[in-house]
Amino acid sequence: MTKQVFSTTWGGRPLSVEVGQLARQANGAVLVRYGDTVVLTAAVASKQAKDTDFFPLTINYEEKMYAVGKIPGGFIKREGRPSLDATLTARLIDRPIRPMFAEGFRNEIQVTNIVMSVEQDCSPAMAAMFGSSLALAISDIPFDGPIAGVDVGSVDGEYVLNPTIEQQEKTTIELTVAGTKTAINMVESGAKEVSEEDMLGALLFGHEAIKELVAFQEEIVAAVGKEKMEITLLQVDEDLRKEVYAAYYELMKTAVLTEEKLEREDEIDKVKDIVKEAYAEKIAALEGEEAIQLTKQIKQLAEDLEKDVVRELITIDKIRPDGRKVDEIRSLASEVGILPRVHGSGLFTRGQTQALSTVTLAPLGEHQIIDGLGLEDSKRFIHHYNFPQFSVGSTGRSGAPGRREIGHGALGERAMAQVIPSEEEFPYTIRIVSEVLESNGSSSQASICGGILALMDAGVPIKAPVAGIAMGLVSDGENYTILTDIQGLEDHLGDMDFKVAGTKEGITALQMDIKIQGITEQILREALAQAKQARMEILDELISTIAAPREELSPYAPKIEMIQIDPEKIKVVIGKGGDTINGIIDETGVKIDIDQDGNVSIASSDADMIKKAIEIIQELIKEVKVGEVYLGKVVRVEKFGAFVNLIKGKDGLVHISQLAHERVNNVEDVVKEGDEILVKVMEIDRQGRVNLSRKAMLDEPKKD
């Protein structure tokens, strides 16, 4: 195939797609050019279905540092494991694409996005999402797309599509929304306490742009799309389904309605085992592929039975597995200060979900360094989320955080970042670590609540408390039920996980993932309203535990003071090769950080040493002014006068005529090197030379 090029505009910037020249052995490949941002996307699929009970889809997003003219940091100087941003972007693309494959699809699919060039105002993440959808759509892989995603901002009350870096500095909403031409199916957002109505408006504004991008993809598919391959979906014999449901539906219903989580899981597993045992003899009588297929079908039917019972109870009978009303939150409990030596701690429990969060405060110099493709190179507020297997009563992998932990940590960070004070207000690096100790749904939102408790316990002057809640949806097409505070079973077997975090004033973070192909404006509107009601209830619980940030920091937290100096004086404080600043550190034991704007942060556990360091710095940068009087030391004597040191690094000249009222023939008749004399600054010339007078400080001689 020769190269074909398709062009349009996107958010006022040129968008073009090249097909047929690159990555020709992939099932589908496109080169997306968005402004000067360039992303190559290739999609491949296995020819045979995998023997798994899940859909094996992998989305990769590879950042190449050459895309922004950088060489990677570190010893080996090549790209290593994905950055935090790359991991989050891969998740962002996966979430709207995954629901667009048929139930029972088991062929392995891998979509790789390579970011080759970046223009900061043209998002490589959105270009990669567009390319991922299009590569699948033009390939022979069965895909129910296209989908597309856009970024939306709100600047001066107006919605903006794919905001520039300058607009991002002013926006009150940072929203990524994805979907099909008919519905929204993924949302990721941070916001500065905006109303539900404003957020809904941004979602709908974004969806209008999505429709245009989907239409553009459909034009390309019509021109170059391949015929879709034949695949085998995992399907269950309908007569067998009726047989199993007739025999075991009521038994599964009783098990599902067990209130306590672990007991309910045991009862459900018992029913599944009963189903499998009932057909064990029949399977044993078969041979080869027939036995394998029947075993798979019985296993799938046992899973389907649980799912259908839960969904029918919720949509038809409005009954939840633990007996709650559809808009009811589980029991709440919170506590602060339970860890004596950490700088702040908070424990939040909602039903059988529990998160213990800690806050650590450190000097600004301990911020997190970011080695990525964006303009941001560091950040001072960090939220980490850990999910040990014991939290769900099981064994499993232990080690570095996976994509899920990274994603949940980022969501909590985004929600709380909106209320974190500025560096000027609170000159600390802040790290929150959330340890999930027990989980039965929505541990990410519990981590937000625990994190806010810990921040207030630490004395961080946050603007307002933030709480988070997870909403669910179960729909059978005609009937749907929106659930408040979903538990694990409802999340696993439901159609939506819709997380909303915010203050009393408005939303600070939003995340939505769905398993169906989209949801309507009406469902979005109802879910937002129901979530607001729940958020207010949780905020009341948090405030009843600790009403405001503590006035004093923990005695174990470092003491930090910040002063502002003229940026021109930074080199004076640092000194040649860092000698001056290292001398201050050695003398006082403090930690000093200086940024390019002249903000100086001094940290120590000893307040007296902070004070001493500040005095030294202020002495270093002090400006000599006309009219000021100094007791200075003579550092050099010349025939024409004496040089006197006024402050560190600044000398002035007392001309011989200014040494005394009477005529002086020899300078050393009046002053010698090492003498301390009182002088007055008479003039500072254009070259910065300081002229002094000793005579001005002497009494006038008496006249006879």
N, C-alpha and C positions, 0 to 999 in steps of 0.2 A: 504494500500500500504506500503510495506517495504521501508526502506530508500535506495535510489539509488544515486550514486555519479558520477559526470561527471567532467573531469579535462582537462585543457589545460594550456598554458602560455599566459601572456598578458603583453607586454612591458618588457619581460625578467623576470617577476615575476609569481609565480604559481597562477592560478585561478581555483577554484573548485566550483561546485554547488551541493547542497544536496536537494533532493526532496523526500517527502513522510513521513518524521518523524515529522515535526513541522507544526503548524497552519493548521491542516488537515480539518477544517471545512470551510476554505476560498475556493473560487472558484479556486484559484491557489496560491501556496506559494512556495518560494525557500529560501534557506539559501546560500548566496554568500560569499565565502572566497577568498579574494584577498590578498595574503601574510598573515599577521596577522590581516588585517581588516576584520570584519565580519558584514554583514548586513542581517537582516531578512526582506523579502518583502512578503506581502500578498495582494491579489487583490480580491475584492468582488463586486458583482453587484446585483441590485434589479431585481426581477423576472418580474416586470411589468414596462412598460414605464411610465415616469413622464409626467404630463400635464404641460410642460414648452415649451418655445420657444427657448431654448438653450440646449446644451449638458451638463448634470450635472456630470462632472468629477472632482474629488478631488484627488490631490496628496499630501500626507503627508510625511514629512521627520523629524523624531524624533531623536534628539541627546540625548543620555544617557551619563551623565557625568562619570559613572562607566567605560565607554569605554576607557577612558584615565586615569583611576585611580584617579579621582577627586570627591569631594563632592561639590554639587552646592553651589554657594554663596547665600547670603540673609538669612533672618531670618528662613524661614521654611525648608531650606535645601533639597528641592526637585525640580525637573525640573518644570518650569512654562511655560509661553508662549514661542513660538519658538524664538530662537535667530535670529539676522539679517542674519547670514550665513545660518541657517536652512531654513528661509523663501525664500532666494534667490535660494537655492538648490532645494526646492520644485518647484519653478517656472521653474528652469532649466530643471527638469525632465518632467514637464507638457508640455512644449513647443514642443518637438519633438514627444510626444506620442499623443497629442490631435488630430493632423490631420489624425491619422491612424484609425479613426472610420468612418463608413459610414455616409453620409449625412442623416439627419433625425433620427439618433440614439438618443433615449431619456431615455434609462434605466440608472439609477444612478450607477456610478462606483466610488469606493474608493480604492486607492492604498496606503498602509501604509508601509513606510520604517523605520525600527528601527535599529539605528546604535549601535551595541553591543560591538565592539572592534575596535580600530583604530591603525594601523601602519602608521605613518605620511607620509611615502613614497608611500603608497598605498591608493589612494583617495577613501574615503567612498562615496563621491558624485557620482563618476563614477561607483562604485560598486552598488549603489542604482539605478542609471539609468539602468544599465544592468539588475538588479533584477526586476525592475518595468516592463520592456519589457518582460522578460522571464516569470514572474508570469502571466501576461496577455496572453502570447502566449501559455502556456501549459494549461491554464484554458479553461472553456467552454464559456468564454466571446468572442463574435465576435470581432476580433482585426486584423487589416491589417498589423501587424508588421511581424517579429521583427524589432526593431531599436536598435542602440547602440550609445554610446558617448565615446569620448576619450579626454584627455588633450594633447596638443601639445606645446612644447617649441622650442626655437631656441638658441642653445648654440654654440658659436664660429662658426657661419655660418652653423651649422648642425641642422636639425630638430630632435627633441627628443620626443618619445612617453611616455606619463605619466611621466614627469620629476620628479626626486627626489627633496627633500627640498633643497639640495645643488645645484642642477641644476637650481632650480627656482630662486636662488639668482643671477644667471648669465644670465638668459634668456632675450632675447629682445622681445619675444612674449609669452603672456599667453593666450592660445586659448583652448576653449572647443568647439568641433564640434560634431554634432550628425546627424544621418541619417539612411537610409535603405541601402540595398546592391546595390541599383542603383543610389541613389542621396542623397545629403546633404539637411537636412530640419531644422537645427537649428545651430546658431553660437553665441558665446559669447566670446569676446576677449578684452584684453588690450595689448598695445604694445608701445615700445619706439621709436616712429616715424619711423616705418618701411614702406617700399615701398609697393604699391599695388601688385606688382609681388611677393614679399616675402610672403605677407599675403595669396595670392592665392595659392602659393606653400605649405604653412602650411595647408591650408584647404584640398588640394588634398592628402597630405601626411596622414592627419588624416583619410580621407575617406577610404584609403586602409586598415587601421587597423580596421575600422568599418566593412568592408566587412567580415573580418575574424571572428569578434565577432558575427555577424549575422549568419554566417555559423555554428558556434558552437551552437548557440541557436536553429537553425533549426535541428541539430542532436538530441538535447535534446527533442524538440517537437515531433520529429518522434518516439522517444522512450517512452515518458510518456504523450504526449499531449492528452487532452480530446476532445471529439466531441463537436463542437460548438453548443450552444443553439439556438433555433429558436426565433427570435425577430420580432417585428412589427416596421417597419420604417414608419415615417410620410411621406406619399406619396400623391401626388396630381394627380387627374384624368387628363389625357393628353387632352381629348376633352374639359374639362373645362378650362384648361390652354390656349388652342388655342382660345377659345371664349373670354376670358378676354384680352389676348394680342391683338387680332384683334380689340377689341373695345377701348382699353385704352393705347396702346403702344405710339402713337404719343402724347397723352396728357401728359403722364409721361415724355416723351423726352423733351417737352417744359419746364416742371417743373424742371427737372434735370439741364437744361442749364441756370437756373437763377444764376447770378454771385454771389450775396451776400449770405453768408452762412445761416443766420437766415431766410431770405426771401425764399431761396431755400428750406429749411426744411419745412417752412409753405406750400409752393406750392406742395411739394411732399406729405405731409400729407393730403392736400386737395384731391389729386388724389386718395390716398388710401381710404379716406372716401367715395369718389364717387363710387369706386369699391364695397366697403362693402354695401353701401346703395342700389346699383343696385340689390343685391342679398338678401336684408333684407326680402322682401316679400316672396321669395322662401323658405328661411330658416324658416320663421314663419309658413309656410304651412306644414312643416315637424314636426315630433315628435321624442322625445328620442334621441337615438344614431345617427340617420341620421341627425338631426338638428345640433348636436354637431360636427359631422365630417365635414359637409358642412361649418360650421362657421370657423373651423380650416383651411380648405382648402382655403377658400376665404382670410383669414388673411395671410396665407402663400403665396398665389399667389400675393397679393398686395406687399409683401416684395420682392418676386422673380422678379416682374415686374420692380421695382426700380433697383435691382441688375443687371438684364440682360440689361436694357437700358444703365446704366453707363458703363458696361463692353464692350458692343458692340460699343458705341461711342468711347471708348478709343482704343480698339484693331483694329477695322475696319476703323473708320473715323479719328482716331488720334485726337479726340476732347475731351478736359477735361471739366468738369462741369463749371469751372470758366473761360474758354476760353484761358488758357495758352497753350504754346507749351509744348511738353512732357518733355523737358529738361530745362524749364524756372522756375526760383525761383520767389516767390512772392515778393512784395516790401519790402525793408529792412529799418529799422530805429534803431538807438541806441543812448544812452545817459548815462552819468556817473555823480556821485555826486549829485543825486537828494534828498538824505536823509541826512540832515546836521549833525546829531549826531552819525550815524553809522560809522564804521571804513572804509567802502567802499561800494559803491552801483553802480549797472548797470541795465539799462532797455533795453531789446532787443525785437524788434517787427518784425515779419515776417508775412505779410498779416494780418490775424485775429488770430494769435498766439502771445502771449506776456508774457514775464517772467521778473519779477523784482527780482534781486538777491542782497543779502547783504553779506558782509564779516565781521566777528568778529574775532579779534586777542586776544589771551590770553596766559598766561604763559604756559610752556610745561607741568606743573603739572596738567593742566586741560584737558589732552588728554582723549580720550574715552576708558574706560575699556572694554575689550572683555572677556566674560565668555563663552567660547566655547570649541570645541574639537581640534582646531588647536594649533600651537605653538605661534601664535601671541596673545599677551595679551593686547595690546593697540594700538591706532593709533592717530596721531596728525592732520591729514587732514580729514575733515568730510564734506560731502555734503548732505543736506536734501532737499527733493522736496515735495512741498505741492500743492494739486490740489483741490481748493474749487469749489463747484458746480456752483457758480455764473460765473465761467470762461466759462461755456457753456450755460449760461442763464437759468439754471434750479435749482430746489430744490433737496435736497438729503441728504444722511448721512453725518454727521459732527462728527469728533472725531479723534481717533488714526489713523495713516496712514495704509492703506491696503497694500496687496502684490504689487499692481501696483505702488503705490507711493514709496514703499521701493525699488522696482526694478529699477524704473526710477532714483531715487536718487543715487543708486549704479552705474548705468551706467555713469551718469555724473561725479561721483567721480572718477571712473576708467579713464575716458577720461582726466580729468584735473590733476590727481595725477602724470602723467608722466612729467609735467612741473613745479611741485611745488619744491621750493628750499629745500635743506637738512636742518636739524636742525642746523648744524654748520654755514650754510650760513644765516639762518633766524630762530632764536630760539623762534618760536611762535607755539602755537596750532592755527590752522586755521579752522574756520567753515563757510561754505557757506549755506545760506538758500535761495532756489528759490521758489518764490510765483508765481504760474501761474495765471495771471489775466484775460487772454483770451485764448481760445484754439480752433483751427480748424486744428488739426493735428500736430504731432511732437513737443509737448511741452517739451519733454525731451531734444531735441537738442537745442531748444531755451534757456533752462535752462543752458546748457553748455556755450552758447554764453554770456548770462547775467552774469554767474558766472565768466567768464574770464574778462569781463568788470569791475566787482566789484573788482576782485583781483588786477587789474592794478590800479584802482582808490584808493585802499587801500595802494598801494606802495609795494605790495608783489613782490619781484624780480623773477617773473616766467621766465622760459627759453625761452618761445615763446607763442604767442596767439594760442588758440585752437578754432576751430569752428566745428559744427556738422550739418549734413543734413540727412534727412530720404528719402529713395528711395522706390518706390513701383513697383509692377508688376501686370499686368493683362494679363492672358493667356487663350486661348481657345483650347490649344493643338497644333495647327499648327501656329497660330499667337500669338505673345506676344509683349507687349509694356512695357518698363521700364520708370518709371515716376520719375522725380526729384521733391523733396519737396512736398511730398504727403500731401493732406489735409484730414480731418476726414472722408469724404465720400469715398475717394479713399482707405484709410486704411481699413475702415469697409467692403467695398465690393470687395477689391482687393485680390490678392493671396500672397502678400509679404510685410513685413515691414522690411526694410534693413537700419539700421542706421550706419553711418560712421562718426567718429570724428577724427580730427587730426590737425596738424600744416602745415605750408608750406612744411616742410621737409618730413612728412609722417603720417601714421595712429597711433592714440593713443588708439582708442577703436572701437569695431565693435560689432554689435548685429543684428541677423537676425532671424525672425520668419516667417514661411509660413503656409498657410492654405491648400496647396496641398501637395502631398507626397514627393516632392523633386524638386530641380532645378539643371540645368546642369552647367558645367564649363563655357560654353559660356555666359550664363546669368550672372553668378558671375563676369566674366571678364568685361562684358559691364557695369554692375551696379557699379563696383568699379571705372571704368574710368569716368563714368558720375558723380559719387559722388565727385570725385577729382575736377572736373571742378567746381562744385557747391561750394565745400568747399573753393576754392581759391577766389571765388566771395564774399563769406560771410566774409572771413578773411580781405579782402580789406575794407569792411564796418567797421569792428571792429577797424582796425588800423587807419582809417580815423577819428574815434571818439576819440581814445586815443592811441597814437603811441607807448607808452612804459609805464611801471609802474612809478608811481609818485616817485620822489626822497625822499620825506618826508612822514612819516606816519601821519595819522590823529592826531590832538592834543588830541583827546579823547582815542586814543589807548595807552595801557600800554607801557612804555619804558622797554626794556629788553636788558641786556648785559650778555654775557656768558664768563666764564673763565674756564680754564682746570687746575685741580689739580691732584697730584699723588693719584691714588685710595687708596694707603696705608694711606693717610691723611684724608680720608672721615670720619673715626671715630673721628678724632681730631676736625673736624668742627662740627660734630653732637653732640659730647659730651655724657656724661653718661645720658641715658634716654632722650636725645634730649635737655639737658639743654643749651648747648653752642649755637646751631643753633636757639633755641627759644629766647635766650637772644639777639642775633643779630637782629632777627625779631622784638622783642619788642623795641629795641633801635632805629631801623631805619625805621620800618614800611614797609619794603620790603617783597616780596614773594620769597622764595628760593627753588629751586628744584635741587637735585643732583642725577645723575644716577650712576650706578655701574662702569662706565668707568671714573668717575671723572669729568664729564661735569657739571659745576655749572651754573645754570640760575638764574639771579637776576632780578626781575621785580618790577617796581614801577612807579607811575606817576611823581615822584620827582627824577630827574637825580642826584641831590646832594646826596640823600640818597642811591642810587645805588652805587655811588662812595664810600661813607663811608662804606657800607657793604663789598664792594670788599677789601678795605683797611684792615678791621678787619679780613676778611678771609685770606688774604695774610700774615698778621701778625701771625695768628694762625699756618699757615703751613710753615712759614719761617724756613729754615734749618740753623743751626749754622755751620760756616765753619772755618777751621784753618786759622789764620792770620787776622780774622775780629776783629774789636775793638768795644766795647760796653760800654755805660755808664749804669752800672747795679746797682741794689739795693741789699744790704746785707740783706739776709733773715734768716740766721742762722749762729751762731758763735760756733765753736768747738775748742778744744785745739790744733788740728792739722791744722786749717785753717778756712776760711770763705766761706760760700756758697752764690753765687751771682746770682740773677735772671737776665737773659739776655733778653729773650723774653717770652711771655706768655707760660707757661708750660715747660720751659727749664731753668734749673739752671746749674751753673758750680762751680768748687771748686778752690779757690785761696789757695794753700798750704802755710803754715806759712813761708816757705822759699822763697815764691814768693811775699810776701807783701811789702818788701822794700829791698834796696841794703844792708843795714846794718842788722846785726843779730837781730831777733825779738824773745824775750823770751815769750811774752804774746800777743796773737792775739788782745785782746781788747785794748792793748796799741796803736794799729794802726787803727783799724776799729771796729765799733759797729753795732749792728743790726739796720737797717733803714738807714744807711749811703749810699750815692750814690758814687760809685767809678768808675774810668776808668780802664777797663781791656782788655787784649788781649787774644784771643783763641790760646793756644800753642799746644794742642793735643786733639784729640778725639779717645779714645781707642776702642778696639773691642767690648766692651760692651756698647758703646755709651756714656761713661762718658766723660765730658768736663773738661779739665784742663786749668785753667786761670792763668794769671800773672798780678799783679798790678805793679810789679817791672819793667816790660818791658815798661811801659808807663811813668816811672819817669826819669828825667834827671839823668845822671851819676853824682855821688858826685865828687866835685872838690878835686884834690889831692894837699896836701901841697907841 
